[in-house]
Amino acid sequence: MHQKPFVTLGLIVAGISFLLPQVVAGSEPADSPQFETHVRAIFKKHCFHCHGEEEHPEGSLDLRLVRFMHSGGDSGPAIIPGAADESVLFQRMRDGEMPPDESKLCSEEELEIVRQWIEAGATTLRPEPESIDDTMLITEEERSHWSLQPIVRPSVPQVADAEAVANPIDAFLLAKLEARGFGFSPRAPANALIRRLFIDLHGVPPTPQDVEAFAADNDQVAWQQWIDRLLSKHEYGERWARHWLDVAGYADSEGYNDVDAPRPHAWRYRDYVIRAFNNDKPFDRFIHEQLAGDEMISTPLNNLSAEDAELLTATGFLRMAPDGTGGAVDDVNVARNATIADTVTIVSSSLLAMTVGCAQCHDHRYDPISHEDYFRFRAIFEPGFDWQKWRSPPKRLVSLYTDAMRAEAAKVEAEAKKLDAKRIAKQTEFINATFEKQLEKLPEETHELARETHKTPAKKRTDEQKALIKKYPKLNVTASSLYLYDRKASDELKAMAAEAKKVRDTKPKQEFVRALTEVPGRVPVTQLFYRGDHEQPKQELQPGGLTVVSMNVDLPEVPANDTALPTTGRRLAFARRLTDPKHPLTARALVNRIWMHHFGRGLVTSPNDFGVLGQPPSHPELLDWLASEFIDSGWSLKHIHRLILSSTAWQQQLRVAPDQIAADPDNELYGGARLLRLDAEAIRDSMLAIADQINSKPFGPAIPVMPDPVGRFVIGIENSSAGRPGAVIDMKGEDLRRSVYVQVRRSQPLSVLEAFDQPIMTPNCDLRRPSTSSTQSLMMLNSDQVLEYSRLLAERLQRDAADDLDTQIQLAWRLIFARDCSDDERAAAKDLVAEQAAIFATQPAYKADAKKKPQRTPDQEALATLCQMLFSSNEFLYVD
């Protein structure tokens, strides 16, 4: 037996650590199961819930320390070192008596680990602390997890094939490939490469002119110019904003229940994200604004400058979680706390890649995140949400009206009121004149009473006056009945009212921002909810980041109330903590997502979970190099784009070497390109672009979605009365805008996008998981929108290629596949068009005696069928 050196064991007590002595004598060799590295994780997963976390452990047995097991509980010692079968703890685990919940029973492998540990003497690698306070113990093993280590910029490895290295990314990847006897695949063909670049950065394919231009000048200098050109276009922001909107949980409706009320102002946050990406806003600043834009403003909320309005709009990130509190809910407090919990999930999964939400009801079963940690994390956001003094969604809206706009509105209103006064005076004149004409028809003795009745408001008339009006109803001349007597006068008054309305319409329109703000002067108390139940509040907790992170690196703390700010300053301090270069998680999580969207999978394939249950990075040194480079570049997203896209690795063709495919079937070594299915928005946008119909108008309110007669959700404005559909409302080209602007309503996902895995935000989407299903083929076959896009493309082919079918087919291939068609493909396409045209010609609508002729000829419909077939092909739906 050998002695171990002095080690430090962290304990979650405000950063306190214990300096521990040498290892317990008699500990077993490292290859046998150890408590710290093997057994404790099993107990934490299955047992700590009852035997450790409770104030009074079940059976008085605490399993968090081995010596507690020796002393045991109500049933005596829990373990007998060297005798597993005689140990009460093992017996009850073996017999399925512990844990009592059958769904959490230990596996055979776990039981064997516990048995071997007890048989080997039930020792520990190091002495245990003298005591444990009411917080979770964090071991050195937990602190040493890869994602919790400081980011250290690694040295770029040397490789044999130096010519294949365009930048350090290639060196890191190639080093692993060469270690296995492999190298990069050849560069992809020019047409495939330029299509890949356009889809990647813009979400739409290149034009035939783009393909030809790139093929004519296909060196690395030109390639870099193409990258810069696409990054400078507005479409880049629209494409890449969608990726961030997924993790932010962006939605244009509240969710939570079946009502799913619309969010008419959420689109401003979507537009903010697009602008931020296009302007390459430093990502640390992007994070600050989203988490604490309201704490960064300098103008008052009732008179925001344009810059501060933008900052406030950014906090929409914290208002994306489902929120049903604007309407009727079964339990308002449950609904409020659910919104806060979902917000914590969105923030932690997107910016930390940690499953913090798993500690809402108890200590995290796998990662070193305590129940207290969760509520310290929640306390950061509590002043903005304050579940006990809740503000419903409508009450959280902030007006964008400024003093100048109010003054302008008052000026316009004053002018309108002048017109109103003229109209009212003229109206009174017309009414009196009409009344006198009617009075002339009555006996003289009724005139005095009639005039008094006319002057008296209807509600104040006497019984005698009411009787007079009942006897002579034509005396009741009012503004609403004037048209019955004098149509000309009524029309004149309407024209005067319209003139006043026209003036009022020139008022600055009052707009609102869906934002997160705090109530000045109110600092709510955050309490730990026992088992996550708000009706069982326990001790008060102060705001803070994850304790285990603070134990590993020195980071700024989160104050309870920053007196230098009009707000508590909690979220701003937290944002600065997250973007501190020493923080081990933020930069790693972000560059992993960037990598994932470029290559189809992350260096860490679990982008929202860098914890124990997540996957370790396939190339940890590359991940850290990218994270360090991201920080050193000023958190420039476009800088990372340029590095990745200019790498040899990204420009490879699909792998063709059988031995490499066999040795690395999942392409974890990045020895070739990965075949990727277009995401839902890229499919729709590409069809529109290819048909030359896409409306490139940027920004603005969401394009509405509605149910069609068969229950599918399509783009359109609902127009029905008493359950009966009315006339179709002309969208004036708005229905042809890019998919990022289409309404994201949780209960009404656009069917053509839903079929291709557009996610439902519950509360956000960490990773899109492309599926292959029959509904996708059926959608491409039967969707009215796909049929319309196919017909529009056919019209383009006939317009751009005259009446030459061969040229039309060639153009279709270039537009859809970014390549020329082969002779065999052209012949097959011509046969298909001829066959379909003959079939269409036999339809009754095309007969000579048909009363109503179709809009398109059989040849045009046949060409549209070909276009629909090409849109449905794998070559269009996938990019290599």
KACORLIN-V353891 format. One record per backbone hydrogen bond with DSSP energy under -0.5 kcal/mol. NH is the residue of the N-H (numbers start at 1). CO is the residue of the C=O. E is the energy in kcal/mol with one decimal. If there is no record, write none. Layout:
BEGIN
nh: (NH & NH)
co: (CO & CO)
e: (E & E)
END
This chain:
BEGIN
nh: (7 & 9 & 10 & 11 & 12 & 13 & 16 & 18 & 20 & 20 & 27 & 32 & 35 & 38 & 39 & 40 & 42 & 42 & 43 & 44 & 45 & 46 & 47 & 48 & 50 & 51 & 53 & 58 & 60 & 61 & 62 & 63 & 63 & 69 & 69 & 70 & 71 & 72 & 73 & 74 & 76 & 78 & 79 & 81 & 82 & 83 & 86 & 87 & 88 & 88 & 89 & 91 & 92 & 93 & 94 & 95 & 96 & 97 & 98 & 102 & 104 & 105 & 111 & 112 & 113 & 114 & 115 & 116 & 117 & 118 & 119 & 120 & 121 & 122 & 127 & 135 & 138 & 139 & 143 & 144 & 145 & 148 & 149 & 152 & 154 & 162 & 164 & 165 & 166 & 170 & 171 & 172 & 173 & 174 & 175 & 176 & 177 & 178 & 179 & 180 & 180 & 181 & 182 & 188 & 193 & 194 & 195 & 196 & 197 & 198 & 199 & 200 & 201 & 202 & 203 & 203 & 204 & 211 & 212 & 213 & 214 & 215 & 216 & 217 & 217 & 223 & 224 & 225 & 226 & 227 & 228 & 229 & 230 & 231 & 232 & 233 & 236 & 237 & 237 & 238 & 239 & 240 & 241 & 242 & 243 & 244 & 245 & 246 & 247 & 248 & 249 & 249 & 250 & 252 & 254 & 257 & 260 & 263 & 264 & 266 & 268 & 269 & 270 & 271 & 272 & 273 & 274 & 275 & 276 & 277 & 278 & 279 & 280 & 281 & 283 & 286 & 287 & 288 & 289 & 290 & 291 & 292 & 293 & 295 & 296 & 297 & 303 & 309 & 310 & 311 & 312 & 313 & 314 & 315 & 315 & 316 & 317 & 318 & 319 & 320 & 323 & 327 & 335 & 336 & 337 & 338 & 339 & 340 & 341 & 342 & 343 & 344 & 345 & 346 & 347 & 348 & 349 & 350 & 351 & 352 & 353 & 354 & 356 & 358 & 359 & 360 & 364 & 369 & 374 & 375 & 376 & 377 & 378 & 379 & 380 & 380 & 381 & 381 & 382 & 383 & 384 & 385 & 385 & 386 & 389 & 390 & 392 & 395 & 396 & 396 & 397 & 397 & 398 & 400 & 406 & 407 & 408 & 409 & 410 & 411 & 412 & 413 & 414 & 415 & 416 & 417 & 418 & 419 & 420 & 421 & 422 & 423 & 424 & 425 & 426 & 427 & 428 & 429 & 430 & 431 & 432 & 433 & 434 & 435 & 436 & 437 & 438 & 439 & 440 & 441 & 442 & 446 & 447 & 450 & 451 & 452 & 453 & 454 & 455 & 456 & 460 & 461 & 466 & 467 & 468 & 469 & 470 & 471 & 472 & 475 & 476 & 477 & 478 & 482 & 484 & 485 & 486 & 490 & 491 & 492 & 493 & 494 & 495 & 496 & 497 & 498 & 499 & 500 & 501 & 502 & 503 & 504 & 505 & 506 & 507 & 511 & 513 & 514 & 515 & 515 & 517 & 519 & 520 & 521 & 522 & 523 & 524 & 526 & 527 & 528 & 530 & 530 & 532 & 533 & 534 & 536 & 538 & 541 & 544 & 550 & 551 & 552 & 552 & 553 & 555 & 559 & 562 & 563 & 565 & 573 & 574 & 575 & 576 & 577 & 578 & 579 & 580 & 583 & 589 & 590 & 591 & 592 & 593 & 594 & 595 & 596 & 597 & 598 & 599 & 600 & 605 & 607 & 609 & 610 & 614 & 618 & 620 & 623 & 624 & 625 & 626 & 627 & 628 & 629 & 630 & 631 & 632 & 633 & 634 & 635 & 636 & 637 & 640 & 641 & 642 & 643 & 644 & 645 & 646 & 647 & 651 & 652 & 653 & 655 & 658 & 661 & 662 & 663 & 664 & 665 & 667 & 670 & 673 & 676 & 678 & 680 & 683 & 684 & 685 & 686 & 687 & 688 & 689 & 690 & 691 & 692 & 693 & 694 & 695 & 696 & 703 & 704 & 706 & 708 & 711 & 714 & 714 & 716 & 718 & 721 & 724 & 726 & 734 & 736 & 737 & 738 & 741 & 742 & 743 & 745 & 746 & 748 & 751 & 753 & 754 & 755 & 756 & 757 & 758 & 761 & 762 & 762 & 765 & 770 & 776 & 777 & 778 & 779 & 780 & 781 & 782 & 783 & 787 & 788 & 789 & 790 & 791 & 792 & 793 & 794 & 795 & 796 & 797 & 798 & 799 & 800 & 801 & 804 & 805 & 808 & 809 & 810 & 811 & 812 & 813 & 814 & 815 & 816 & 817 & 818 & 818 & 819 & 826 & 827 & 828 & 829 & 830 & 831 & 832 & 833 & 834 & 835 & 836 & 837 & 838 & 839 & 840 & 841 & 842 & 842 & 843 & 846 & 847 & 850 & 853 & 861 & 862 & 863 & 864 & 865 & 866 & 867 & 868 & 869 & 870 & 871 & 872 & 873 & 876 & 877 & 878 & 879)
co: (20 & 18 & 8 & 16 & 136 & 11 & 13 & 9 & 7 & 18 & 24 & 29 & 123 & 34 & 34 & 35 & 38 & 39 & 39 & 40 & 41 & 42 & 43 & 43 & 47 & 47 & 48 & 50 & 57 & 58 & 60 & 51 & 61 & 65 & 66 & 66 & 67 & 68 & 76 & 59 & 73 & 69 & 69 & 79 & 118 & 80 & 83 & 84 & 77 & 86 & 78 & 87 & 88 & 89 & 90 & 91 & 93 & 92 & 92 & 100 & 101 & 102 & 107 & 108 & 109 & 110 & 111 & 112 & 113 & 114 & 115 & 116 & 118 & 117 & 22 & 133 & 10 & 137 & 139 & 140 & 142 & 145 & 146 & 150 & 152 & 160 & 161 & 162 & 164 & 167 & 167 & 168 & 169 & 170 & 171 & 172 & 173 & 174 & 175 & 176 & 177 & 178 & 177 & 651 & 189 & 190 & 191 & 192 & 193 & 194 & 195 & 196 & 197 & 198 & 198 & 199 & 198 & 207 & 208 & 209 & 210 & 211 & 212 & 213 & 214 & 219 & 220 & 221 & 222 & 223 & 224 & 225 & 226 & 227 & 228 & 230 & 233 & 233 & 234 & 234 & 235 & 236 & 237 & 238 & 239 & 240 & 241 & 242 & 243 & 244 & 245 & 246 & 245 & 744 & 261 & 255 & 257 & 252 & 262 & 263 & 265 & 266 & 266 & 267 & 268 & 269 & 270 & 271 & 272 & 273 & 274 & 275 & 277 & 276 & 635 & 282 & 283 & 284 & 285 & 286 & 287 & 288 & 289 & 292 & 293 & 293 & 300 & 305 & 306 & 307 & 308 & 309 & 310 & 311 & 312 & 313 & 314 & 315 & 316 & 317 & 254 & 324 & 331 & 332 & 333 & 334 & 335 & 336 & 337 & 338 & 339 & 340 & 341 & 342 & 343 & 344 & 345 & 346 & 347 & 348 & 348 & 348 & 354 & 355 & 356 & 357 & 369 & 367 & 370 & 371 & 372 & 373 & 374 & 375 & 376 & 377 & 377 & 378 & 378 & 379 & 381 & 381 & 382 & 382 & 386 & 387 & 390 & 392 & 392 & 393 & 393 & 394 & 513 & 511 & 402 & 403 & 404 & 405 & 406 & 407 & 408 & 409 & 410 & 411 & 412 & 413 & 414 & 415 & 416 & 417 & 418 & 419 & 420 & 421 & 422 & 423 & 424 & 425 & 426 & 427 & 428 & 429 & 430 & 431 & 432 & 433 & 434 & 435 & 436 & 438 & 439 & 443 & 444 & 446 & 447 & 448 & 449 & 450 & 451 & 452 & 457 & 458 & 462 & 463 & 464 & 465 & 466 & 467 & 468 & 472 & 473 & 475 & 476 & 478 & 481 & 482 & 482 & 486 & 487 & 488 & 489 & 490 & 491 & 492 & 493 & 494 & 495 & 496 & 497 & 498 & 499 & 500 & 501 & 503 & 504 & 509 & 398 & 265 & 396 & 513 & 515 & 383 & 518 & 566 & 519 & 521 & 522 & 541 & 525 & 539 & 528 & 536 & 529 & 530 & 532 & 533 & 528 & 526 & 376 & 546 & 547 & 548 & 549 & 549 & 553 & 557 & 568 & 561 & 562 & 569 & 570 & 571 & 572 & 573 & 574 & 575 & 577 & 580 & 585 & 586 & 587 & 588 & 589 & 590 & 591 & 592 & 593 & 594 & 595 & 596 & 603 & 605 & 606 & 353 & 611 & 603 & 617 & 619 & 620 & 621 & 622 & 623 & 624 & 625 & 626 & 627 & 628 & 629 & 631 & 630 & 630 & 635 & 636 & 637 & 638 & 639 & 640 & 641 & 642 & 644 & 647 & 649 & 186 & 673 & 656 & 657 & 658 & 659 & 660 & 662 & 664 & 667 & 653 & 879 & 877 & 756 & 679 & 680 & 681 & 682 & 683 & 684 & 685 & 686 & 687 & 689 & 688 & 688 & 736 & 694 & 741 & 702 & 714 & 712 & 708 & 706 & 712 & 704 & 716 & 724 & 721 & 719 & 731 & 733 & 734 & 695 & 738 & 739 & 703 & 743 & 744 & 745 & 713 & 750 & 750 & 751 & 753 & 754 & 753 & 759 & 760 & 764 & 246 & 768 & 773 & 773 & 774 & 775 & 776 & 777 & 778 & 779 & 783 & 784 & 785 & 786 & 787 & 788 & 789 & 790 & 791 & 792 & 793 & 794 & 795 & 796 & 797 & 801 & 803 & 804 & 805 & 806 & 807 & 808 & 809 & 810 & 811 & 812 & 813 & 813 & 814 & 813 & 822 & 823 & 824 & 825 & 826 & 827 & 828 & 829 & 830 & 831 & 832 & 833 & 834 & 835 & 836 & 837 & 838 & 839 & 840 & 843 & 844 & 847 & 851 & 857 & 858 & 859 & 860 & 861 & 862 & 863 & 864 & 865 & 866 & 867 & 868 & 870 & 873 & 873 & 874 & 676)
e: (-0.7 & -1.5 & -0.5 & -1.3 & -1.1 & -2.0 & -1.9 & -1.8 & -1.5 & -0.9 & -1.3 & -1.6 & -0.7 & -2.3 & -2.0 & -3.5 & -0.8 & -0.7 & -2.2 & -2.9 & -1.8 & -2.3 & -3.1 & -2.3 & -1.6 & -2.8 & -2.6 & -2.2 & -2.2 & -2.0 & -0.6 & -2.3 & -0.5 & -1.1 & -0.5 & -1.8 & -2.2 & -2.2 & -1.7 & -3.0 & -1.8 & -2.7 & -0.9 & -0.5 & -3.7 & -2.5 & -0.5 & -1.6 & -0.5 & -0.5 & -2.8 & -2.5 & -2.3 & -1.7 & -3.2 & -2.5 & -1.0 & -2.0 & -1.8 & -0.7 & -2.1 & -1.3 & -2.5 & -2.1 & -1.8 & -2.1 & -2.6 & -2.7 & -2.1 & -2.3 & -2.7 & -2.0 & -1.7 & -2.8 & -0.5 & -0.8 & -0.8 & -0.6 & -2.3 & -1.5 & -1.3 & -1.7 & -1.2 & -0.6 & -0.5 & -1.6 & -1.5 & -1.7 & -0.8 & -1.4 & -1.0 & -2.1 & -2.0 & -3.4 & -2.0 & -0.9 & -1.9 & -3.2 & -1.4 & -0.8 & -1.1 & -1.3 & -2.9 & -2.9 & -2.6 & -2.5 & -1.7 & -2.3 & -2.2 & -2.2 & -2.5 & -2.4 & -2.6 & -3.0 & -1.2 & -0.7 & -0.8 & -2.2 & -2.3 & -2.4 & -2.4 & -2.5 & -1.6 & -0.7 & -0.8 & -2.4 & -2.2 & -1.6 & -2.3 & -2.2 & -2.4 & -2.4 & -2.4 & -2.3 & -1.3 & -0.9 & -1.1 & -0.7 & -0.5 & -1.5 & -2.3 & -2.9 & -2.2 & -0.8 & -0.7 & -1.4 & -2.9 & -1.4 & -1.2 & -2.1 & -0.6 & -1.0 & -2.6 & -3.2 & -3.2 & -2.1 & -0.7 & -3.4 & -0.6 & -1.3 & -1.3 & -1.6 & -1.1 & -2.4 & -2.1 & -2.2 & -2.0 & -2.5 & -2.4 & -2.3 & -2.4 & -2.3 & -1.1 & -2.7 & -2.9 & -2.4 & -2.2 & -2.3 & -2.7 & -1.8 & -2.3 & -2.5 & -1.7 & -1.3 & -1.3 & -0.5 & -2.0 & -2.5 & -1.6 & -1.7 & -2.5 & -2.2 & -1.7 & -0.8 & -0.9 & -2.0 & -1.8 & -1.8 & -1.9 & -0.8 & -2.3 & -1.7 & -2.2 & -2.2 & -2.2 & -2.0 & -1.8 & -1.8 & -2.5 & -2.4 & -1.8 & -2.3 & -1.9 & -2.3 & -2.6 & -2.6 & -2.4 & -2.0 & -2.2 & -1.4 & -0.9 & -1.4 & -1.7 & -1.5 & -2.3 & -1.6 & -3.0 & -2.6 & -1.8 & -1.4 & -2.2 & -2.6 & -2.5 & -1.8 & -0.7 & -1.0 & -0.5 & -1.5 & -1.1 & -0.6 & -1.2 & -1.2 & -0.6 & -3.1 & -1.2 & -0.6 & -0.5 & -0.8 & -0.8 & -1.1 & -0.5 & -0.8 & -2.1 & -2.8 & -2.6 & -2.5 & -2.2 & -2.6 & -2.5 & -2.1 & -2.3 & -2.6 & -2.3 & -1.7 & -2.3 & -2.5 & -1.5 & -1.5 & -2.3 & -2.7 & -1.9 & -2.3 & -2.9 & -2.4 & -2.5 & -2.8 & -2.8 & -2.1 & -2.4 & -2.7 & -2.6 & -2.2 & -2.5 & -2.7 & -2.5 & -1.7 & -1.9 & -2.5 & -1.7 & -1.1 & -2.1 & -1.6 & -1.5 & -2.5 & -2.7 & -2.0 & -2.4 & -2.6 & -1.7 & -1.1 & -1.9 & -0.9 & -2.7 & -2.3 & -1.8 & -2.1 & -2.2 & -2.0 & -2.9 & -2.2 & -1.6 & -2.3 & -0.6 & -1.1 & -1.7 & -1.7 & -2.8 & -2.3 & -2.5 & -1.9 & -2.2 & -2.1 & -2.0 & -1.8 & -2.3 & -2.5 & -1.8 & -1.7 & -2.4 & -2.5 & -1.7 & -2.4 & -2.3 & -1.7 & -2.0 & -0.6 & -2.3 & -0.6 & -0.6 & -1.1 & -0.5 & -0.6 & -0.7 & -0.5 & -2.1 & -0.6 & -0.5 & -0.5 & -0.5 & -2.5 & -0.7 & -2.8 & -2.6 & -1.9 & -0.6 & -2.2 & -2.8 & -2.9 & -1.4 & -1.7 & -1.8 & -1.0 & -0.6 & -2.2 & -0.8 & -0.6 & -3.3 & -0.9 & -1.8 & -2.2 & -2.3 & -2.5 & -2.1 & -2.1 & -2.6 & -1.8 & -1.1 & -2.6 & -3.0 & -2.2 & -2.5 & -1.8 & -1.4 & -2.2 & -2.6 & -2.3 & -2.1 & -1.3 & -2.8 & -2.2 & -0.5 & -0.6 & -2.0 & -3.6 & -0.6 & -2.6 & -0.5 & -2.3 & -2.2 & -2.4 & -2.8 & -2.4 & -2.6 & -2.7 & -2.7 & -2.0 & -2.8 & -1.8 & -1.8 & -2.1 & -0.6 & -0.7 & -1.3 & -2.2 & -2.5 & -2.0 & -2.5 & -3.1 & -1.9 & -1.1 & -1.1 & -1.0 & -2.6 & -0.7 & -0.6 & -2.2 & -2.4 & -2.0 & -1.9 & -0.5 & -2.0 & -1.0 & -2.4 & -2.4 & -3.2 & -0.6 & -1.9 & -1.9 & -2.8 & -2.2 & -1.9 & -2.1 & -2.6 & -2.9 & -2.0 & -1.3 & -2.8 & -0.9 & -2.9 & -0.8 & -2.8 & -0.5 & -3.2 & -3.2 & -2.3 & -3.1 & -0.6 & -1.8 & -0.6 & -2.5 & -2.1 & -4.5 & -2.0 & -1.5 & -1.4 & -0.7 & -1.8 & -1.6 & -2.9 & -0.9 & -0.6 & -1.6 & -2.3 & -1.2 & -3.0 & -2.2 & -0.7 & -1.8 & -1.7 & -0.5 & -1.2 & -0.6 & -2.5 & -0.7 & -1.0 & -0.9 & -2.5 & -2.3 & -2.3 & -1.6 & -2.8 & -2.4 & -2.4 & -2.3 & -2.7 & -2.2 & -2.1 & -2.4 & -2.1 & -2.2 & -2.2 & -1.9 & -2.6 & -2.3 & -2.0 & -3.2 & -2.0 & -1.6 & -0.9 & -2.2 & -2.6 & -2.2 & -2.4 & -2.3 & -2.1 & -2.0 & -2.6 & -2.6 & -2.4 & -0.6 & -0.7 & -1.0 & -2.4 & -2.4 & -2.5 & -2.4 & -2.3 & -2.2 & -2.2 & -2.4 & -2.4 & -2.6 & -2.7 & -2.5 & -1.9 & -1.7 & -2.8 & -2.1 & -0.7 & -1.0 & -1.7 & -1.9 & -1.5 & -1.7 & -0.5 & -2.4 & -2.3 & -2.1 & -2.0 & -1.9 & -1.8 & -2.1 & -2.5 & -2.2 & -2.3 & -2.5 & -1.5 & -1.1 & -0.7 & -2.0 & -1.9 & -3.0)
END
